[in-house]
Amino acid sequence: TVWVDNDKYYVDDQGLIAEGWRKLKDGNEYYWAYFQNGGKAVKGNWKNIDNKYYYFDDDGKMLTGWILDNNYYIKSDGTMVTGWYKLLPPDSEEQKPGPNSGNKEKWYYFTNTGKKFKPVLNGNAKFGEKKIDGVRYAFDENGELVSGWMQISGGSNPGIKNYRYMNDDGTVRTGWYSLEPPEDLLGNYNHLVEWFYFSSTGEPYASKTDKLNISDLVKIKDKQYLFNKNGTPVYGIQKVYQGNTYSAYYFGESSQCYLIKGKQNIKESSGKSEEYFFQTSTGKGLTGTKDSKLYYKGRLVRANEYMKYQVFAVPNESGSGTTNYVVNSSGKIVSNGKVKDADKVEYKTNASGVLTAIDGSTNISGSFETPQEPDWANND
């Protein structure tokens, strides 16, 4: 039994050229080789045999285990694996799976061609995603399935939107979940455990900038939420921008965190409760009058109790100019009336409560106080 013709063919002890599978000996070790029709050995290549793929090295030996730069895995019977497979990593001190391998085994995914999936990582990202059978998974640079928080983009300065949270089975988390924030971002949070909401693709909802924007308002089931840059839902009275202008929106207590509309009595940081009104259609803090009361960015505008009546220059919603209203200490506008403040200054108003004359003169000059802004939970 010898190799002939530069080790291309193998002749058995009967002088016949071998074809098909042959178990051969090399020193003290046995190995499998495969000879095609005509007897030529398969070497340094893949071979499809009975619809299963095998790999033979340059000497014609059928290989097993991790091969070709650890990109393929061959089972002990020589067949190439595809799909999901739990294995010891290539650099493991143990050589094969078994009862003692335990948690050292990792999940890998091999494509239809047998090649192990490894993500193409951008920047300083350590993990990448792949959608398999409609489900998203995350893998590290070696193709190992991972769980927990994983940075998949964002380079050396990532934000929460650059992370995904992977369940223990490797699938991406979606929907509401309370958990500890990513270790690298812990300094941005006030609590050890925070609430996050993950989209259908696993991306945490978060505002794009430090300033909250009304375009980031999101409806989840029957409630509307707004998430800050760190991905946690906001609460309290929030300064929310639309373009270059801002107004107030109320997201309730810390146990609520969803948009609340209509008239509200809200306890401010001073300890006192104040009346607010948020439009029932949009939730935006009202600037203007409702039910004979004056509001500015949702907060009720009241005259100083000592002055009894007071003129306020309310900035117009258009962003240009102001409108002068006369209100009493309860926040009610003076409609079609004449009143005097504590200093005996007389104010005359029209039906909308807008100042039309001072002490009988329609030549109104000077400046008036701007109403107090809401008691912001956030400020910039």
Secondary structure, 3 states (H helix, E strand, C coil): CEEECCCCEEECCCCCECCEEEEEEECCEEEEEEECCCCCECCCEEEEECCEEEEECCCCCECCEEECCCCEEECCCCCECCEEEEECCCCCCCCCCCCCCHHHCEEEEECCCCCECCCCCCCCCCEEEEEECCEEEEEECCCCECCEEEECCCCCCCCHHHEEEECCCCEECCEEEEECCCHHHHHHCCCCCEEEEECCCCCECCCCCCCEEHHHCEEECCEEECECCCCCECCCEEEEEECCEEEEEECCCCCCCCCECEEEEEECCCCCEEEEEECCCCCEECCEEECCEEEECCEECCCCCCCCEEEEEEECCCCCCEEEEEEECCCEECCCCEEECCCCCEEEECCCCEEEEECCECCCCCCCECCCCCCCCCCC
